[in-house]
Amino acid sequence: MLEQIDHRGKRFMIGGEDVVDDVARERCRRNEMLEQQTQREIRELERAKAVAGSTGTNPDVEVLER
């Protein structure tokens, strides 16, 4: 086992095998799900803006107020 320190100063161990613990797997899965949700929401907002069009100096506010 080899002890390392990441960019945040947090210690972690590297084993002889390529082992990823369950906590790290779950964290990666959650991050992927959040990224997918974010991309869906961005696409929905872009569609809403395209349908509503821009009607002023701050089109985001106009879309949400309608």
C-alpha positions as CSV (number, residue, x, y, z in Angstrom):
1,M,0.0,0.0,0.0
2,L,1.2,3.5,-0.8
3,E,-0.1,6.6,1.0
4,Q,-0.7,9.7,-1.1
5,I,-2.0,13.2,-0.5
6,D,-4.5,14.7,-3.0
7,H,-4.7,18.4,-4.1
8,R,-6.8,19.2,-1.1
9,G,-4.3,17.8,1.4
10,K,-6.5,14.8,2.1
11,R,-4.7,11.5,2.6
12,F,-5.6,8.3,0.7
13,M,-4.1,4.9,0.1
14,I,-3.2,3.3,-3.2
15,G,-3.1,-0.5,-3.1
16,G,-1.4,-3.0,-5.3
17,E,-4.7,-3.7,-7.0
18,D,-7.0,-1.3,-8.8
19,V,-9.6,-1.2,-6.0
20,V,-12.3,1.5,-5.8
21,D,-14.3,1.4,-2.7
22,D,-18.1,1.5,-2.6
23,V,-18.2,5.1,-1.3
24,A,-16.2,6.4,-4.2
25,R,-18.3,4.4,-6.7
26,E,-21.5,5.9,-5.2
27,R,-20.0,9.4,-5.3
28,C,-19.1,9.0,-9.0
29,R,-22.5,7.6,-9.8
30,R,-24.2,10.5,-8.0
31,N,-22.0,13.0,-9.8
32,E,-22.8,11.5,-13.2
33,M,-26.6,11.6,-12.4
34,L,-26.3,15.3,-11.3
35,E,-24.4,16.2,-14.4
36,Q,-27.1,14.5,-16.6
37,Q,-29.8,16.4,-14.7
38,T,-28.0,19.6,-15.2
39,Q,-27.6,19.1,-18.9
40,R,-31.4,18.3,-19.2
41,E,-32.3,21.4,-17.3
42,I,-30.0,23.5,-19.5
43,R,-31.6,22.1,-22.6
44,E,-35.1,22.8,-21.2
45,L,-34.2,26.4,-20.4
46,E,-32.7,26.9,-23.9
47,R,-35.9,25.5,-25.4
48,A,-38.1,27.8,-23.2
49,K,-36.0,30.8,-24.2
50,A,-36.3,29.9,-27.9
51,V,-40.1,29.6,-27.6
52,A,-40.6,32.7,-25.5
53,G,-38.0,34.8,-27.3
54,S,-36.2,37.8,-25.8
55,T,-38.4,40.8,-25.1
56,G,-36.2,43.1,-23.1
57,T,-32.7,43.8,-21.7
58,N,-33.0,40.8,-19.3
59,P,-34.7,37.9,-21.2
60,D,-34.2,35.4,-18.4
61,V,-36.4,37.4,-16.1
62,E,-39.0,37.9,-18.8
63,V,-39.3,34.1,-19.5
64,L,-39.7,33.3,-15.8
65,E,-42.3,36.0,-15.2
66,R,-44.6,34.8,-17.9
